[in-house]
Amino acid sequence: MDLCFYNQPLVEFRHLEPRRNDCGDDKYIQPGKGSLSFLKGFQRSFGFGRKIEKPKKNRKRRVPRLILLQNPFTWLMIKIDFSVLRNIWDPTFHEREFKFGTKQAISRITQVISSGQLKDLNGLLTKPARLSLMRELDRNWGEKQRSLLALNHDDIQISSPRKVYFIRIGDKKFCDVDMAFLALKWAPINSIEALIFTEIFARFHREYTPHCIPEWTIAYFKVTRFEVLRR
């Protein structure tokens, strides 16, 4: 999948992606092979006038819009799978409501990480996913990076389904949905406003066996990309 930014002043890229290790939890799941390509700059916008108005200090800075260019075949397969989920497995399923709820969950997890109250992750992720995330944070994320990770619901511009799994084990039924989330926000770093891009991969899991609790939980969570675009 490809991304574009529109109509923003030229910025420089600074890469602050956390350290990676070649062992451990990455064997559990591999994110989609689609890569993100970014314009290394933004188009300048020009205007004409006798006076140039200075920006007010308290004025909220405009966040560039992200545009996702998805493979049409992948998009079609996701739509078919969601149709199967609704028509055969779960008549109450609605894609729009599901995506809204997943954004809320991702936002909440990033805020918990930034606050340092990791005990609040209980109930948001499965136990293996929670332990995996906590190991990742201990190994590769410093306090400064964690503090910048917090996302509001509106910071997450794109929530993109990547794959749907229908699983049957004996009499039990499960559904997993892989999701990619793309977020962009302004944040102060050393008294300088910086544009922060975050990509998060998550697997949402639900058991559809009769008489089970009808709720989605997160079975895998990973920040796959974290970059600071400094003015």
N, C-alpha and C positions, 0 to 999 in steps of 0.2 A: 504494500500500500504506500501511496505517496502523499506528502503533505505540502501545502503551500501557505505562505503568509502574504498578506496584501497590504499595500499602502502604508508603510511605516518607514521611518528614517533608518539609515544604514546603521547596523550594529555589528559588533565583533563577537565572535563565539568564544566562549571559554568552557572547556569541558571539565566537569566535576563529577564524572561518573564514578561511583564507588568501586573499590577494588573487587576483582572477581577471583574465585578460586576454582580449580579444576575438579574438585571432588565434592561430594556431599549431596546437597539437596537438588542440584540441577539435573540429576539423573531421573528424578521423579517425573518431570515433564519438560518438554521443550517448547518454547513459544513458537508461533508461526514463523515461517521462513521469509515472509515479506519484510522488506527493509524499508526504512523511512529515509527519504531523501528530502533535504531542506535547501531552500535558497539561502545562500550565504549572505544575503543582504536583503534589504527591503527597498522598494522603489521610493524615491523621494517625491514628495508632493510639493508643487510650486504654486505660489499665489502672487498677485500683484497688488500693490497698494502704496500709499504715501507713507504710512506708518506701519511698523511691525509691532504687533501687540506682544508683550512679554507674557509668557504663561504664568498664571497665578500658582503660588506655592501649594495652596490647598486644593487645587483642581485635581480631580481623580484622573489618573493617566489611562489612556485608552489601551485596551488589550487587543493585539492583532487577532484576527479570526483564523482558526485552523480549518482547512478543507481536506477531507479524506477522499482520495481516489482509490476506490476498492475494485478488485478484480470482479467483473460482472458474473463470472461463473461461481465464485465464492459467495457473492451476494445472493444469487439464485438458490444455491444449495442451502444456505441459512434460512431463507424464506420457506423452502420446502420442509425443512426439519422443524421449524417453529409451527408450521401448519399441522404436521404430524403430531407434535406435542399437544397442540390445542384440540385437535379433532379426535384423537385416539386416547391420549394419556390424561390430559388435564383440560377440560372444557372451560375452566376459569382462567386459563393462561392468556395474558395479553402482552405482546412484545413491548409496547410503550410503557406499561406499568412495570414490567420486569426491568427494563433498562433504567427507569427512574429509580427504582429501589436499589439496583446495583450501584448507581452513582452515589446514593446516600450512604451505602455501606462502605464504599471505598473512601469517601470523604471522612467518614467517622474513624476509620482505621488510621488514616494519615494524621488526623488530629490527635489521636491517642498516642501514636508514635512520637509526635512532636512534643507533647506534654510530658512524656516520660512515664506516664501511668500505665505501664504495660499490663498490669493486672486487669485493666479494663478490656483487654483483648478477649478475655473469656466470654464465650457466647457469640463472638463475632466470627471466629474461625474454628475449624475442627482442631482437636488437640495436636495432631501431627503438623498441620499447617501453622499453628501458633508456635510450636517449638522450633520449626524450621525458620520462621520469620525472626524469632528472637535470636537464634544463632547467627543469622545473616546480619542483624543489627549489631550484635556484639563484635563480629569480626570486621565488618566493612563500613560501618556508619559512625561517624563522630557526632558529637552533640550539635555542632553548627549545621551539619547536613540535615540532621533530624529536625532541627528547629525550622528549617526552610521547607520541609516536606509537606506541612499541613495544607490541605486543600479544602476550600469551600465547595459547596455543590455547584455553584456557577463557574468555578475555576475549571471544572472538568467539561471541556467543550465537546468531546467526542467519546461515546461509549459504543464500541464496535464488537458485535459477536463474531467470533472467529471459527468456532466449531461446536456442534451439538453431538452429544453421545447418548445413545439409548442402551442401557445395560440391563441384562437379566441374569441373575445368579440364582438358580433354583426357582423358588416361588417369589423371590424378591425382585423389585424393579427399581432402577435408579436412572436419573438423568443428570448429566454434567454439561455445563455450558461454559466454554472458554470465552473470556471477554478481554478486550484491550481498551484501556482508557488513556486519553490524551488530554493533558491539562497545561494551561499557560496562565501565569500570573506575575504581577509586579511585586517585588519584595525588597526591602532595604538591606544592603550588604555593606558594612563599613560606611554608613551614611550615604551610600550611593544607591539609587534605584536601579534594580536589575530585573531583567525579564527571565523568569525561570520556566523551563519546559520539563514536564514529567510524563513518562510513559509507564503505565502499570499493567501487568498481566495478572489476571485472577481466574480461578476456576470455581464456578458456583455449582454446588451439589445439592441434590434433593432426592430423598427416597420416596417412591410412589407405591410402595407396598401397602395394601389396604390396612387401615387402622394405625398408620404411622403419622407422626406429627407433620402437618403440611407446611413446611417451611424450608427456605433456601439457606444454605450456609456456605462459607468459603472454604474450599478444600486445598487451595493453593494461592499464595499471594507473593508477588515479587515486583520490585521496582526495577524495570528493565532498562530504563534510560533516565538520566537526571543531568540536565545541562543548564548552565547559567549563561545568558546572552547579555553581556554588559554593554551599556552605552559608551 
